[in-house]
Amino acid sequence: MITPDPEALVRDHTVYSCVMGSRAFGLATDGSDTDRRGVFLAPTPLFWGFEKPPTHIEGPAQEQFSWELERFCELALRANPNVLECLHSPLVEHVDAVGRELLALRQAFLSRHAHQTFVRYALGQRRKLEADVRQYGAPRWKHAMHLLRLLTSGRDLLRTGALTIEVGADREELLAVKRGEVPWPEIERRMTRLAEENDEAAKDSPLPPGPDRARVEDFLIRTRRASALRPDPG
């Protein structure tokens, strides 16, 4: 009998997993953690009883987090920055047939909704940094670096229609922010400029107004149906 044991779901039913964080962004240093993100497909029979499988699981390894496929797709359709970036990691560790089809859908998730989600998330992070400056006299420099990276990534997505998460030539400039070598007023100026550039890019973005929800839903239904037809390994 299949059971919704979290560790077993991640171990036996992961369809896609990758490395995220500084290592995927091209910002890793000697002390950087290895953040792993994944997507698991809960077997369809688990949804038939009263106890449903989890929508997400932390672990079992440190710095590991996984979403159930349906929850992952829901968040990606809403242009959640963390989830969209997960689909574009250059450091893929595992992918099966379902995972390859999920990756083939990357463009279906992208839309102008990213303008609001990326900028809104960045604004929330900026407020936290401003609170740190008021309370402690300085922001959390690593968070400031990632905020600038996110705003740059969002701007370029809106301009080009493609999401690239590696920082490339911006690496050293961003690492200088992480080391606290860039004054806070200059970081504020950059944040404001990047937010304005996001707004400008959204006006003529090649991205569609909304994601291709029907295409994603067709994938989800087919995947659930195929799972239901598999023999019970127990």
C-alpha positions in Angstrom: 0.0 0.0 0.0 1.4 3.4 -1.0 1.8 5.7 2.0 2.3 9.5 2.0 5.6 9.2 3.9 7.4 12.5 3.2 10.9 11.0 2.9 9.6 8.2 0.7 7.8 10.7 -1.6 11.0 12.7 -2.2 13.2 9.6 -2.4 11.0 7.5 -4.7 8.8 10.0 -6.6 11.0 13.0 -7.5 10.6 13.9 -11.2 12.9 16.9 -11.2 15.6 18.3 -8.8 18.2 21.0 -9.1 20.6 23.1 -7.2 19.5 26.7 -6.5 20.8 29.7 -4.5 24.2 31.2 -5.0 25.6 28.2 -6.8 22.9 28.4 -9.6 23.2 32.2 -9.8 26.9 32.1 -10.3 27.5 33.9 -6.9 29.0 31.0 -4.9 32.0 31.5 -2.7 33.9 29.1 -0.6 31.4 29.2 2.3 28.2 28.9 0.2 25.6 26.3 1.0 24.2 24.0 -1.5 20.4 24.6 -1.8 18.5 21.8 -3.4 15.0 22.2 -4.8 12.8 19.5 -6.3 9.4 18.4 -7.6 7.8 15.1 -6.7 4.7 13.5 -8.2 2.6 12.0 -5.5 1.0 8.8 -6.7 -2.6 9.4 -7.7 -4.2 6.9 -5.4 -2.9 9.0 -2.4 -5.5 11.6 -3.3 -8.4 9.1 -3.0 -8.5 8.8 0.7 -9.2 11.4 3.4 -5.5 11.9 4.1 -3.9 13.8 1.2 -0.3 13.9 0.3 1.7 17.0 1.3 1.9 20.0 -1.0 5.6 20.5 -0.1 8.3 18.8 1.9 11.3 20.1 3.7 14.3 17.7 3.7 15.2 15.0 4.2 18.6 16.5 3.5 19.7 19.9 4.9 18.9 22.9 2.6 16.4 20.7 0.6 12.9 21.6 -0.3 10.4 19.9 -2.7 7.0 20.7 -4.0 4.3 18.3 -5.2 3.8 18.7 -8.9 0.4 20.3 -8.8 1.4 22.9 -6.2 4.6 23.6 -8.1 2.5 24.3 -11.3 0.1 26.5 -9.4 2.9 28.7 -8.1 4.6 28.8 -11.5 1.4 29.9 -13.2 1.2 32.7 -10.7 4.8 33.7 -11.7 6.2 33.0 -8.2 9.9 34.1 -8.6 11.4 31.2 -6.6 9.5 28.6 -8.6 10.1 30.1 -12.0 13.8 30.3 -11.3 13.8 26.7 -10.2 12.7 25.7 -13.6 15.7 27.5 -15.2 18.5 26.3 -12.9 21.6 25.4 -14.9 22.4 22.8 -12.3 20.0 20.0 -12.8 20.7 16.9 -10.7 17.8 14.6 -11.6 15.1 14.6 -14.3 12.9 11.7 -15.5 10.3 11.6 -18.3 7.7 13.7 -16.4 10.4 16.1 -15.3 11.5 16.5 -18.9 8.0 17.3 -20.0 7.8 19.8 -17.1 10.9 21.5 -18.3 9.5 21.6 -21.9 6.7 23.7 -20.5 8.9 26.4 -19.1 7.7 29.0 -21.6 4.1 28.2 -20.9 4.5 29.5 -17.3 6.1 32.8 -18.4 3.9 35.9 -18.7 3.7 39.6 -17.8 2.4 38.5 -14.4 6.1 38.3 -13.6 6.2 42.1 -13.5 4.0 42.3 -10.5 5.4 39.3 -8.7 9.1 40.0 -9.1 8.7 43.7 -8.2 6.3 43.1 -5.4 8.6 40.4 -3.8 11.6 42.8 -4.2 9.6 45.6 -2.5 8.8 43.4 0.5 12.5 42.4 0.8 13.5 46.1 0.5 11.3 47.0 3.4 12.9 44.4 5.5 16.4 45.7 4.6 15.3 49.3 5.5 14.1 48.0 8.8 17.5 46.5 9.4 19.2 49.7 8.6 17.0 51.6 11.0 17.5 49.1 13.8 21.1 48.0 13.3 22.6 50.7 11.1 23.2 48.3 8.2 21.2 45.9 6.0 21.8 42.2 5.7 24.3 42.5 2.8 23.7 39.1 1.4 20.0 39.8 1.1 20.7 43.1 -0.5 22.8 41.4 -3.1 20.0 38.9 -3.9 17.4 41.6 -4.2 19.5 43.4 -6.8 20.0 40.2 -8.6 16.3 39.4 -8.6 15.3 42.9 -9.9 17.9 42.5 -12.7 16.6 39.0 -13.6 13.0 40.3 -13.7 13.9 43.3 -15.8 15.7 41.1 -18.4 12.8 38.6 -18.4 10.4 41.3 -19.3 12.7 42.8 -21.9 13.6 39.5 -23.7 10.9 37.0 -22.8 13.6 34.6 -21.5 14.5 34.0 -17.8 18.2 33.7 -17.2 19.3 33.3 -13.5 23.1 33.3 -13.9 24.4 36.8 -13.2 27.3 36.5 -15.6 29.3 39.7 -15.8 27.5 41.2 -12.8 29.1 38.7 -10.4 31.9 40.8 -9.0 29.7 43.9 -8.6 27.1 41.9 -6.7 29.7 40.2 -4.5 31.0 43.6 -3.5 27.5 44.3 -2.2 27.5 41.1 -0.2 30.8 42.1 1.3 29.4 45.4 2.5 31.7 47.4 0.2 28.8 49.4 -1.4 27.2 52.1 0.7 23.5 51.6 1.5 22.4 54.8 -0.3 24.0 53.6 -3.5 22.2 50.2 -3.1 18.9 52.1 -2.6 19.6 54.1 -5.8 20.2 50.9 -7.7 17.1 49.3 -6.3 14.9 52.2 -7.3 16.4 52.4 -10.8 16.0 48.7 -11.4 12.3 48.8 -10.2 11.7 51.6 -12.7 13.4 49.7 -15.5 11.1 46.7 -14.7 8.1 49.0 -15.0 9.4 50.3 -18.4 10.1 46.9 -19.7 6.6 45.6 -18.8 5.0 48.1 -21.2 6.4 46.5 -24.4 7.3 43.1 -23.1 7.3 40.2 -25.6 5.7 38.0 -22.9 2.0 37.2 -23.2 -0.5 38.8 -20.8 -1.0 35.5 -19.0 0.4 32.0 -18.9 -0.8 29.1 -20.9 -2.9 27.5 -18.2 -4.7 25.1 -20.4 -1.5 23.5 -21.7 -0.2 23.1 -18.1 -3.4 21.6 -16.9 -3.4 19.1 -19.8 0.0 18.0 -18.7 -1.1 17.7 -15.1 -4.2 15.6 -15.9 -2.3 13.3 -18.3 0.4 12.8 -15.6 -2.2 12.1 -12.9 -4.0 9.6 -15.1 -0.8 7.7 -16.0 0.1 7.5 -12.3 -3.3 6.1 -11.5 -2.9 3.3 -14.0 0.5 2.1 -12.6 0.4 -1.1 -10.6 0.5 -0.7 -6.8 4.1 -1.6 -5.8 2.9 -2.8 -2.5 
